[in-house]
Amino acid sequence: MEFRQLKYFIAVAEAGNMAAAAKRLHVSQPPITRQMQALEADLGVVLLERSHRGIELTAAGHAFLEDARRILELAGRSGDRSRAAARGDVGELSVAYFGTPIYRSLPLLLRAFLTSTPTATVSLTHMTKDEQVEGLLAGTIHVGFSRFFPRHPGIEIVNIAQEDLYLAVHRSQSGKFGKTCKLADLRAVELTLFPRGGRPSFADEVIGLFKHAGIEPRIARVVEDATAALALTMAGAAPSIVPASVAAIRWPDIAFARIVGTRVKVPISCIFRKEKQPPILARFVEHVRRSAKD
């Protein structure tokens, strides 16, 4: 059975005679007649009966007409879906993240992608940076987000944003720092940093910024993540240093002072395989590169 036979059969059934069907299909009548005979022989049933009124469908013909229409409709949709998949318009994008990019930069990037590609879907998985690299190489994820990824020859790293840093203090201490401060203002301040793992980390970068400014930071503790750091600050423990994406969230009893000065920013990075990119990843990478330029 061929799609051509289904198209011919539907045309004959709807036109009511071979000549009208041939005219509708822009072919001569003999090929249609031969294809209808071949179709009936293949199915082993009579689909069409000739009468003085033209061609009429048998009971088998009526049943087959419904199926033929559904088959051609499904084939058309399948073709459209296949072409859309080849363009990267459909499918699931598997995204991994670690740390604070999940607060702002990643959701904004995903929103732009899903707005332009509404038939795509996204899955989110929390993974350490090392797990993300392993997942990319194994093909279990498409793309990862964090900061300060380890280098690998098969993986590309794109910095999509540079974030300001903020000092987070308990609201009762906000008068000491105002709306902005400098690293030098924090020389004698004990600080809570994060994360504890995933080296090199955000904490390592913050310490490096202090040392580049000729300041030895006073570190009270290094905790698991931003939420733990701010929970301690909220409880009245040492102030925390956080990126802008965290400071943009309303935290009870926490005040934020932007840390000003040269080089006082930290990157947010995206990683993906350099080769063998499925279409949906290639489509997403276009958004990543545009975001990096902006």
ZAGUFI-480768 format. One record per atom (N, C-alpha, C, O): residue in one letter; x, y, z. Coordinates in steps of 0.001 Angstrom, whole numbers, padded with zeros to 6 digits, always signed. Layout:
BEGIN
aXYZ...
! end
This chain:
BEGIN
m+000848-001195+000000m+000000+000000+000000m+000885+001247+000000m+001863+001321+000744e+000537+002220-000834e+001313+003435-000969e+000445+004652-000640e-000778+004608-000770f+001091+005731-000216f+000361+006968+000035f-000356+007440-001231f-001456+007989-001165r+000285+007219-002390r-000339+007628-003642r-001681+006935-003833r-002644+007555-004286q-001749+005642-003486q-003009+004910-003624q-004085+005485-002702q-005254+005579-003077l-003674+005867-001495l-004637+006463-000560l-005173+007787-001101l-006371+008059-001021k-004279+008607-001650k-004715+009883-002221k-005674+009659-003389k-006698+010333-003498y-005333+008705-004263y-006205+008404-005401y-007569+007915-004920y-008604+008333-005438f-007562+007025-003923f-008820+006461-003427f-009715+007551-002840f-010917+007582-003106i-009132+008438-002047i-009921+009520-001447i-010505+010416-002535i-011660+010831-002448a-009711+010711-003550a-010193+011560-004646a-011351+010906-005388a-012336+011570-005711v-011239+009600-005661v-012311+008880-006351v-013566+008855-005486v-014667+009089-005983a-013405+008572-004190a-014550+008492-003285a-015269+009832-003193a-016498+009878-003152e-014504+010924-003161e-015116+012242-003017e-015693+012763-004334e-016708+013460-004339a-015031+012416-005467a-015504+012898-006774a-016664+012070-007309a-017524+012595-008016g-016697+010774-006978g-017788+009910-007425g-017566+009244-008759g-018389+008427-009172n-016468+009565-009465n-016122+008852-010697n-014646+009059-011001n-014016+009993-010506m-014111+008167-011824m-012679+008165-012114m-012257+009415-012889m-011206+009995-012616a-013074+009822-013847a-012705+010958-014692a-012574+012236-013863a-011615+012991-014022a-013533+012470-012987a-013483+013671-012149a-012297+013622-011193a-011653+014641-010941a-012005+012419-010654a-010855+012270-009763a-009559+012549-010509a-008661+013202-009978a-009459+012045-011764a-008254+012270-012563a-008041+013758-012815a-006919+014259-012728k-009128+014456-013128k-009029+015896-013368k-008589+016631-012103k-007778+017555-012157r-009127+016212-010990r-008775+016839-009706r-007309+016622-009357r-006657+017504-008798l-006795+015439-009690l-005413+015085-009354l-004419+015481-010443l-003209+015346-010260h-004926+015967-011573h-004077+016365-012696h-003270+015187-013248h-002088+015321-013564v-003925+014043-013355v-003319+012852-013972v-004348+012275-014944v-005520+012654-014930s-003885+011352-015786s-004825+010683-016688s-005604+009622-015922s-005207+009224-014827q-006710+009165-016497q-007579+008225-015786q-006998+006823-015645q-007174+006224-014584p-006308+006251-016656p-005829+004864-016537p-004966+004591-015307p-005170+003562-014663p-004010+005457-014942p-003223+005171-013734p-004080+005071-012473p-003797+004258-011593i-005122+005890-012383i-006001+005817-011215i-006732+004484-011191i-006833+003841-010146t-007239+004075-012343t-007940+002788-012419t-007023+001655-011990t-007424+000792-011209r-005783+001650-012500r-004836+000575-012152r-004514+000597-010656r-004439-000457-010024q-004326+001771-010097q-003982+001850-008679q-005145+001408-007793q-004917+000801-006746m-006372+001695-008184m-007524+001242-007404m-007652-000281-007457m-007988-000915-006458q-007387-000854-008613q-007423-002314-008742q-006324-002948-007889q-006547-003966-007233a-005131-002335-007903a-004017-002863-007105a-004313-002747-005612a-003976-003642-004838l-004941-001648-005212l-005276-001448-003800l-006281-002491-003333l-006120-003065-002256e-007309-002742-004123e-008305-003750-003759e-007684-005135-003704e-008014-005935-002828a-006784-005419-004638a-006121-006725-004642a-005248-006883-003401a-005183-007960-002808d-004584-005808-003020d-003715-005858-001840d-004531-006069-000567d-004123-006825+000315l-005673-005409-000470l-006522-005533+000718l-007381-006790+000698l-007788-007284+001749g-007657-007306-000490g-008497-008497-000610g-009969-008213-000430g-010736-009115-000091v-010385-006960-000652v-011798-006586-000539v-012154-005653-001694v-011282-005050-002319v-013454-005548-001962v-013940-004601-002959v-014259-003287-002255v-015045-003252-001308l-013641-002209-002728l-013852-000895-002123l-014839-000046-002919l-015567+000770-002354l-014854-000248-004247l-015635+000604-005138l-016564-000233-006000l-016177-001296-006484e-017771+000234-006190e-018721-000429-007086e-019227+000584-008109e-019580+001711-007762r-019257+000156-009402r-019778+001026-010458r-021286+000842-010567r-021799-000273-010469s-021986+001955-010773s-023435+001919-010980s-023787+002981-012011s-022915+003704-012493h-025073+003071-012348h-025483+004084-013316h-025294+005498-012755h-025293+006476-013503r-025133+005593-011423r-024901+006903-010807r-023417+007241-010720r-023069+008329-010261g-022538+006343-011146g-021093+006546-011057g-020463+005490-010175g-020834+004318-010242i-019517+005894-009352i-018824+004966-008454i-019330+005186-007033i-019403+006317-006553e-019674+004096-006376e-020140+004156-004993e-019236+003303-004115e-018648+002324-004575l-019134+003678-002865l-018318+002928-001907l-019098+001753-001346l-020290+001854-001057t-018396+000635-001200t-018963-000502-000478t-018841-000224+001022t-018283+000796+001423a-019359-001123+001836a-019197-000975+003293a-017719-000946+003653a-017283-000155+004489a-016946-001838+002997a-015495-001845+003230a-014882-000523+002775a-013963-000006+003410g-015398+000021+001669g-014880+001284+001152g-015121+002437+002104g-014238+003272+002298h-016310+002498+002707h-016606+003555+003677h-015657+003475+004880h-015135+004490+005341a-015445+002259+005375a-014544+002086+006522a-013118+002483+006151a-012424+003141+006925f-012690+002072+004950f-011317+002362+004523f-011127+003860+004273f-010038+004386+004498l-012165+004546+003814l-012056+005983+003557l-011724+006745+004841l-010884+007645+004833e-012379+006386+005934e-012092+007050+007213e-010637+006844+007611e-009949+007777+008024d-010180+005589+007476d-008797+005292+007858d-007804+005978+006931d-006772+006475+007382a-008111+006008+005634a-007198+006627+004669a-007008+008107+004978a-005894+008625+004910r-008098+008782+005317r-007991+010201+005668r-007146+010408+006917r-006326+011324+006977r-007354+009543+007924r-006570+009663+009160r-005090+009395+008901r-004221+010078+009442i-004812+008386+008060i-003417+008034+007771i-002701+009195+007089i-001583+009542+007470l-003331+009796+006091l-002696+010911+005387l-002554+012136+006290l-001567+012867+006205e-003543+012354+007151e-003442+013476+008092e-002282+013266+009061e-001508+014183+009332l-002176+012029+009583l-001086+011716+010502l+000258+011813+009804l+001223+012315+010381a+000332+011338+008568a+001583+011420+007815a+002000+012874+007618a+003180+013213+007715g+001013+013728+007341g+001319+015145+007181g+001838+015762+008463g+002804+016525+008450r+001186+015425+009584r+001640+015959+010873r+003019+015428+011224r+003852+016160+011759s+003264+014155+010925s+004570+013561+011220s+005663+014252+010424s+006752+014510+010936g+005362+014549+009165g+006342+015261+008352g+006629+016640+008905g+007785+017059+008976d+005576+017352+009301d+005760+018684+009880d+006577+018605+011160d+007462+019428+011395r+006273+017600+011992r+006990+017458+013259r+008457+017098+013029r+009338+017594+013732s+008717+016241+012050s+010098+015861+011743s+010897+017068+011270s+012040+017266+011683r+010296+017869+010407r+010990+019066+009926r+011213+020063+011063r+012249+020724+011128a+010223+020162+011960a+010379+021058+013106a+011497+020577+014023a+012265+021385+014547a+011590+019256+014220a+012658+018698+015058a+014021+018967+014438a+014982+019267+015147a+014104+018862+013121a+015372+019116+012435a+015798+020572+012589a+016991+020875+012597r+014820+021475+012712r+015130+022894+012916r+015403+023219+014383r+015877+024310+014699g+015103+022273+015284g+015252+022541+016705g+014039+023198+017316g+014121+023772+018402d+012898+023119+016622d+011675+023760+017113d+010915+022907+018120d+010107+023436+018884v+011156+021602+018139v+010467+020712+019071v+011488+019822+019762v+012639+019720+019336g+011045+019180+020837g+011922+018305+021604g+012132+018858+022997g+011648+019940+023328e+012848+018114+023802e+013122+018530+025183e+014582+018914+025334e+015475+018150+024969l+014818+020096+025870l+016162+020562+026171l+016470+020216+027621l+015766+020654+028530s+017516+019433+027837s+017890+019003+029185s+018940+019961+029745s+020055+020044+029231v+018569+020680+030802v+019410+021732+031371v+019808+021361+032797v+018970+020947+033597a+021089+021512+033103a+021578+021310+034468a+022080+022646+035012a+022504+023516+034251y+022029+022797+036325y+022490+024046+036930y+023111+023757+038287y+022836+022737+038920f+023959+024687+038715f+024542+024620+040050f+024695+026046+040554f+025252+026903+039867g+024195+026291+041756g+024393+027594+042367g+023368+028630+041962g+022240+028301+041596t+023775+029891+042034t+022848+031018+041938t+022346+031381+040540t+021406+032172+040461p+022887+030873+039432p+022275+031202+038125p+020789+030877+038057p+020067+031478+037263i+020318+029934+038877i+018907+029542+038852i+018002+030674+039339i+016802+030661+039064y+018564+031662+040066y+017737+032727+040623y+017271+033731+039573y+016176+034281+039694r+018083+033978+038543r+017689+035020+037593r+018154+034752+036160r+017326+034642+035256s+019456+034647+035945s+019992+034587+034578s+019452+033404+033790s+019054+033558+032635l+019434+032230+034398l+018949+031041+033695l+017457+031141+033375l+017083+030882+032231p+016583+031504+034323p+015164+031628+033965p+014904+032637+032848p+014052+032403+031991l+015628+033754+032849l+015431+034752+031793l+015844+034206+030433l+015170+034447+029432l+016950+033470+030396l+017411+032886+029140l+016433+031826+028643l+016133+031763+027451l+015938+030997+029555l+014967+029967+029171l+013659+030601+028706l+013014+030098+027786r+013273+031693+029336r+012038+032369+028915r+012168+032871+027476r+011244+032712+026678a+013306+033472+027145a+013517+033959+025777a+013493+032806+024781a+012931+032926+023693f+014107+031688+025161f+014143+030519+024275f+012746+029948+024058f+012357+029670+022924l+011990+029773+025141l+010654+029177+025031l+009664+030118+024351l+008704+029660+023731t+009884+031419+024459t+009025+032370+023756t+009213+032254+022250t+008247+032318+021489s+010462+032083+021825s+010738+031963+020388s+010527+030545+019880s+010374+030333+018677t+010516+029567+020791t+010356+028162+020403t+009287+027535+021295t+009613+026693+022132p+008028+027918+021142p+006981+027497+022086p+006667+026011+022061p+006060+025499+023001t+007067+025300+021002t+006790+023864+020935t+007877+023035+021608t+007749+021814+021698a+008942+023673+022082a+009994+022960+022809a+009628+022873+024291a+008810+023649+024784t+010240+021924+024991t+010083+021807+026439t+011461+021794+027081t+012466+021549+026413v+011503+022058+028384v+012771+022143+029109v+012676+021326+030386v+011664+021373+031085s+013733+020576+030692s+013847+019909+031991s+015026+020521+032738s+016047+020851+032135l+014879+020672+034055l+015922+021258+034900l+016389+020240+035925l+015577+019597+036591t+017709+020096+036048t+018295+019160+037007t+019434+019842+037746t+020286+020482+037129h+019450+019705+039077h+020559+020251+039861h+021732+019275+039808h+021582+018103+040156m+022890+019749+039376m+024099+018921+039296m+025301+019765+039705m+025333+020970+039455t+026283+019136+040330t+027540+019831+040578t+028220+020119+039244t+027825+019585+038208k+029236+020959+039278k+029926+021310+038028k+030605+020093+037406k+030563+019917+036188d+031221+019263+038220d+031851+018050+037688d+030811+017111+037094d+031049+016497+036053e+029657+016995+037749e+028580+016149+037221e+028053+016686+035895e+027686+015916+035008q+028018+018001+035765q+027565+018587+034504q+028516+018241+033362q+028077+017883+032269v+029800+018345+033615v+030786+017993+032581v+030633+016528+032191v+030634+016191+031007e+030504+015663+033186e+030320+014233+032904e+029027+013994+032128e+029000+013184+031202g+027954+014698+032502g+026674+014544+031816g+026734+014985+030368g+026137+014350+029498l+027450+016070+030100l+027604+016532+028716l+028358+015509+027885l+027957+015197+026764l+029442+014990+028428l+030258+014027+027684l+029506+012720+027463l+029694+012059+026442a+028652+012343+028420a+027873+011105+028291a+026606+011300+027468a+025968+010326+027067g+026240+012553+027216g+025037+012829+026437g+023749+012777+027231g+022672+012706+026640t+023826+012811+028568t+022609+012753+029390t+021997+014134+029625t+020833+014234+030011i+022770+015202+029395i+022236+016564+029436i+022732+017308+028202i+023706+016904+027567h+022045+018401+027872h+022434+019208+026712h+023326+020387+027085h+024250+020736+026351v+023039+020999+028239v+023696+022258+028576v+023722+022421+030086v+022846+021916+030789g+024742+023135+030589g+024872+023344+032026g+025155+024803+032352g+025674+025546+031519f+024804+025210+033584f+025004+026593+034023f+025595+026613+035426f+025150+025883+036311s+026592+027449+035615s+027171+027695+036930s+028233+028780+036764s+028124+029646+035896r+029266+028717+037616r+030404+029631+037514r+031695+028827+037644r+031739+027812+038338f+032743+029293+036969f+034090+028746+037151f+034144+027239+036910f+034536+026467+037785f+033741+026840+035706f+033761+025421+035342f+035186+024932+035107f+036050+025706+034694p+035435+023639+035370p+036717+023054+034969p+036799+022982+033449p+035784+022778+032782r+037986+023146+032905r+038173+023132+031451r+038203+021702+030925r+038706+020790+031581h+037651+021529+029720h+037705+020227+029038h+037761+020496+027538h+037032+021356+027044p+038619+019773+026798p+038784+020068+025366p+037524+019884+024532p+037386+020514+023484g+036602+019033+024976g+035401+018785+024187g+034229+019675+024543g+033146+019538+023973i+034439+020595+025490i+033331+021412+026001i+033647+022894+025846i+034753+023344+026147e+032666+023637+025377e+032808+025087+025237e+032175+025777+026436e+031118+025372+026921i+032840+026820+026902i+032343+027631+028012i+032062+029034+027495i+032938+029675+026914v+030837+029511+027707v+030452+030859+027284v+029968+031631+028507v+029041+031199+029192n+030594+032766+028780n+030127+033630+029863n+028939+034444+029363n+029073+035227+028424i+027789+034262+029982i+026568+034911+029500i+026249+036195+030255i+025412+036979+029808a+026902+036422+031389a+026618+037635+032167a+027753+037888+033147a+028486+036973+033523q+027886+039144+033552q+028793+039544+034618q+027941+040212+035693q+027258+041201+035428e+027987+039670+036894e+027116+040169+037961e+027877+041023+038970e+029015+040726+039332d+027217+042089+039412d+027741+042867+040534d+027686+042032+041806d+026931+041063+041902l+028493+042423+042771l+028479+041782+044088l+027805+042705+045102l+027863+043930+045001y+027165+042069+046080y+026465+042810+047130y+026860+042265+048494y+027085+041067+048667l+026938+043172+049451l+027106+042778+050845l+025714+042641+051445l+024916+043577+051391a+025423+041481+052013a+024138+041233+052669a+024339+041319+054177a+025161+040598+054743v+023586+042201+054823v+023709+042380+056271v+022321+042316+056899v+021310+042521+056228h+022292+042031+058190h+021020+042110+058906h+020540+043557+058883h+021339+044487+058993r+019237+043738+058739r+018688+045087+058579r+019114+046023+059717r+019227+047232+059518s+019344+045472+060884s+019754+046305+062021s+021146+046897+061829s+021514+047848+062518q+021932+046338+060890q+023292+046824+060643q+023410+047623+059347q+024508+048032+058969s+022290+047846+058667s+022357+048473+057343s+022929+049888+057391s+023521+050343+056412g+022763+050586+058508g+023278+051948+058609g+024788+052034+058543g+025325+053096+058230k+025488+050952+058827k+026953+050969+058813k+027514+051052+057398k+028634+051522+057196f+026723+050587+056403f+027279+050459+055051f+026536+051290+054008f+027114+051612+052970g+025295+051643+054246g+024540+052410+053270g+024162+051574+052061g+024033+050353+052152k+023984+052249+050913k+023562+051568+049689k+024735+050977+048917k+024557+050039+048140t+025932+051519+049124t+027126+051001+048441t+028286+050954+049421t+028298+051647+050438c+029258+050117+049087c+030482+050042+049878c+031616+049570+048979c+031382+049141+047850k+032835+049649+049478k+034007+049177+048749k+034613+047989+049484k+034345+047768+050665l+035431+047231+048770l+036109+046105+049420l+036919+046589+050617l+036989+045911+051642a+037532+047767+050482a+038342+048293+051584a+037503+048540+052833a+038014+048464+053950d+036217+048834+052648d+035329+049054+053800d+035073+047773+054579d+034606+047810+055717l+035384+046634+053957l+035101+045338+054574l+036360+044691+055145l+036350+043515+055510r+037429+045452+055218r+038714+044913+055662r+038607+044252+057033r+039224+043213+057267a+037839+044836+057932a+037747+044317+059302a+036453+043552+059554a+036173+043173+060691v+035661+043319+058509v+034357+042670+058674v+034490+041165+058462v+034999+040717+057435e+034032+040399+059431e+033991+038947+059243e+032850+038605+058286e+031754+039157+058385l+033126+037684+057359l+032183+037404+056279l+031794+035937+056218l+032570+035050+056574t+030576+035707+055758t+030108+034361+055433t+030134+034214+053914t+029540+035017+053194l+030824+033185+053438l+030917+032945+051998l+030317+031586+051651l+030025+030776+052531f+030143+031357+050365f+029607+030087+049847f+030104+029936+048409f+030552+030915+047811p+030034+028733+047846p+029677+027445+048457p+030907+026758+049028p+032044+027159+048783r+030642+025718+049790r+031738+024981+050406r+032465+024114+049379r+033687+023970+049438g+031707+023535+048432g+032313+022638+047441g+032377+023267+046068g+032175+024471+045904g+032666+022416+045064g+032686+022860+043678g+033820+023805+043347g+033600+024822+042688r+035037+023493+043793r+036170+024376+043568r+036680+024282+042133r+036655+023197+041554p+037150+025400+041531p+037102+026756+042082p+035664+027256+042151p+034826+026889+041327s+035391+028092+043137s+034005+028448+043428s+033810+029956+043516s+034751+030738+043383f+032568+030331+043743f+032235+031736+043984f+033017+032261+045182f+033517+033386+045153a+033126+031455+046234a+033894+031869+047415a+035352+032131+047052a+035936+033118+047501d+035946+031250+046238d+037337+031444+045812d+037495+032752+045040d+038476+033472+045223e+036519+033055+044173e+036596+034281+043377e+036503+035517+044267e+037227+036491+044060v+035616+035479+045253v+035480+036621+046165v+036779+036836+046939v+037251+037965+047072i+037345+035759+047440i+038624+035866+048162i+039693+036435+047237i+040497+037271+047650g+039701+035979+045975g+040675+036482+045007g+040510+037969+044734g+041503+038674+044551l+039276+038460+044702l+039038+039887+044482l+039595+040717+045639l+040189+041773+045423f+039399+040236+046857f+039974+040926+048015f+041495+040980+047906f+042102+042037+048084k+042096+039848+047618k+043563+039787+047577k+044121+040624+046437k+045189+041221+046568h+043395+040669+045310h+043838+041519+044201h+043833+042990+044612h+044622+043789+044108a+042932+043337+045534a+042869+044712+046048a+043841+044931+047203a+043854+046002+047809g+044656+043917+047510g+045632+044037+048584g+045046+043881+049967g+045600+044387+050943i+043920+043178+050057i+043222+043004+051335i+043137+041521+051664i+042787+040707+050810e+043456+041177+052896e+043285+039803+053364e+041900+039708+054011e+041690+040260+055091p+040950+039015+053365p+039582+038990+053905p+039500+038190+055199p+040280+037266+055427r+038553+038559+056028r+038307+037825+057265r+037085+036933+057034r+035962+037422+056909i+037315+035647+056980i+036253+034693+056655i+035785+034016+057937i+036539+033276+058568a+034545+034273+058315a+033986+033634+059506a+033656+032179+059228a+033903+031304+060058r+033091+031929+058046r+032701+030561+057687r+032423+030501+056190r+032127+031516+055559v+032523+029292+055631v+032106+029014+054254v+031018+027954+054339v+031248+026864+054863v+029833+028271+053826v+028678+027382+053977v+028295+026762+052635v+028912+027034+051605e+027263+025925+052677e+026900+025101+051521e+026438+025919+050319e+026870+025661+049195d+025560+026909+050542d+025010+027653+049407d+024521+029027+049856d+024629+029388+051028a+023976+029793+048893a+023530+031155+049183a+022411+031184+050211a+022367+032073+051062t+021512+030220+050136t+020396+030186+051082t+020893+030018+052510t+020402+030681+053423a+021865+029134+052704a+022428+028934+054042a+023149+030189+054522a+023041+030563+055690a+023886+030840+053618a+024612+032052+053990a+023649+033145+054446a+023875+033791+055470l+022582+033348+053687l+021635+034402+054037l+020801+034048+055264l+020393+034929+056020a+020552+032766+055458a+019834+032353+056666a+020638+032715+057909a+020078+033174+058905l+021951+032506+057847l+022803+032854+058984l+022867+034368+059171l+022800+034862+060297t+022998+035098+058070t+023009+036562+058159t+021688+037074+058727t+021674+037993+059546m+020586+036478+058294m+019263+036854+058789m+019149+036596+060290m+018450+037307+061012a+019858+035557+060738a+019820+035209+062162a+020730+036096+063003a+020756+035977+064228g+021486+036995+062341g+022353+037900+063075g+023810+037518+063051g+024622+038146+063731a+024171+036489+062273a+025570+036086+062157a+026287+037013+061175a+025761+038068+060819a+027475+036624+060740a+028310+037477+059901a+027623+037821+058580a+026881+037000+058042p+027861+039029+058048p+027334+039400+056738p+027825+038437+055653p+028837+037756+055817s+027086+038400+054548s+027435+037538+053419s+027735+038397+052198s+027276+039534+052095i+028505+037839+051282i+028688+038466+049974i+027979+037596+048951i+028221+036392+048867v+027093+038222+048169v+026261+037473+047224v+026263+038180+045873v+026555+039374+045802p+025940+037455+044796p+025818+038089+043479p+024488+038825+043342p+023584+038656+044160a+024381+039642+042298a+023195+040475+042093a+021916+039660+041969a+020857+040102+042414s+022002+038470+041367s+020802+037648+041185s+020190+037246+042514s+018974+037081+042610v+021010+037087+043534v+020505+036751+044870v+019979+038008+045565v+018954+037971+046246a+020690+039110+045384a+020268+040364+046018a+018955+040883+045445a+018265+041671+046092a+018603+040448+044234a+017361+040909+043606a+016120+040307+044253a+015007+040784+044033i+016312+039258+045051i+015193+038594+045717i+014928+039274+047063i+015861+039692+047748r+013674+039379+047426r+013315+039988+048715r+013546+038971+049831r+012898+037926+049880w+014475+039294+050719w+014788+038424+051852w+014404+039155+053140w+014842+040286+053352p+013609+038545+053990p+013194+039215+055231p+014390+039599+056103p+015302+038800+056314d+014368+040831+056602d+015370+041330+057557d+016777+041395+056979d+017747+041458+057734i+016909+041380+055651i+018218+041492+055014i+018268+042785+054214i+017336+043102+053475a+019370+043539+054367a+019627+044724+053551a+020862+044459+052700a+021775+043748+053119f+020882+045039+051498f+021986+044801+050569f+022679+046112+050221f+022031+047132+049989a+024006+046067+050189a+024818+047204+049755a+025669+046748+048574a+026414+045774+048686r+025564+047444+047443r+026346+047050+046268r+027814+047368+046501r+028162+048455+046960i+028667+046410+046180i+030111+046587+046335i+030648+047195+045047i+030562+046576+043987v+031192+048385+045129v+031660+049105+043947v+033173+049012+043842v+033869+048759+044825g+033669+049223+042622g+035106+049188+042400g+035450+048450+041125g+034605+047758+040557t+036676+048591+040673t+037149+047939+039455t+037224+046430+039649t+037703+045949+040676r+036744+045684+038646r+036825+044220+038627r+035928+043543+039665r+036052+042335+039869v+035040+044269+040320v+034210+043638+041346v+032946+043083+040691v+031842+043571+040931k+033122+042075+039876k+032027+041365+039215k+032403+039894+039114k+033578+039533+039178v+031380+039046+038953v+031623+037610+038771v+030803+037113+037574v+029696+037597+037340p+031339+036154+036820p+030634+035685+035623p+029611+034595+035928p+029707+033886+036930i+028631+034484+035035i+027764+033309+034964i+028079+032626+033643i+028106+033272+032595s+028316+031329+033691s+028778+030613+032501s+027815+029518+032082s+027092+028944+032896c+027831+029248+030791c+027063+028159+030181c+028046+027217+029506c+028990+027668+028857i+027835+025909+029653i+028706+024941+028993i+027877+023988+028141i+026734+023666+028467f+028484+023544+027039f+027836+022588+026138f+028914+021933+025287f+030035+022432+025190r+028563+020813+024674r+029523+020106+023829r+029809+020908+022573r+028914+021526+021998k+031079+020890+022149k+031460+021604+020939k+030948+020906+019687k+030652+021564+018689e+030839+019583+019728e+030447+018813+018554e+029204+017980+018857e+028786+017847+020007k+028625+017421+017786k+027452+016536+017876k+026311+017187+018656k+025743+016592+019572q+025992+018414+018274q+024890+019121+018924q+023572+018764+018241q+023440+018971+017035p+022595+018234+018977p+021272+018016+018380p+020653+019358+018011p+021042+020386+018564p+019696+019365+017086p+019131+020638+016615p+018589+021538+017722p+018772+022754+017673i+017920+020950+018724i+017344+021800+019770i+018434+022489+020586i+018243+023615+021043l+019580+021822+020775l+020694+022457+021474l+021301+023553+020610l+021603+024639+021105a+021480+023277+019325a+022029+024298+018427a+021153+025545+018441a+021652+026670+018414r+019847+025332+018482r+018915+026466+018536r+019106+027241+019844r+019123+028472+019840f+019249+026520+020961f+019426+027175+022252f+020763+027904+022327f+020851+028991+022899v+021801+027307+021751v+023127+027936+021775v+023096+029287+021063v+023831+030200+021441e+022256+029423+020040e+022100+030722+019382e+021648+031774+020395e+022141+032902+020388h+020706+031399+021265h+020235+032327+022303h+021349+032626+023302h+021503+033762+023752v+022123+031599+023644v+023227+031785+024590v+024233+032792+024038v+024671+033692+024754r+024595+032641+022777r+025599+033541+022186r+025058+034970+022079r+025798+035930+022296r+023785+035113+021749r+023204+036464+021706r+023200+037097+023093r+023476+038287+023245s+022882+036285+024107s+022881+036791+025481s+024280+037230+025897s+024442+038239+026583a+025292+036468+025478a+026674+036807+025824a+027088+038131+025182a+027832+038907+025783k+026607+038391+023959k+026938+039651+023279k+026255+040838+023939k+026817+041930+024026d+025013+040600+024409d+024271+041684+025064d+024896+042053+026406d+024400+042946+027094
! end
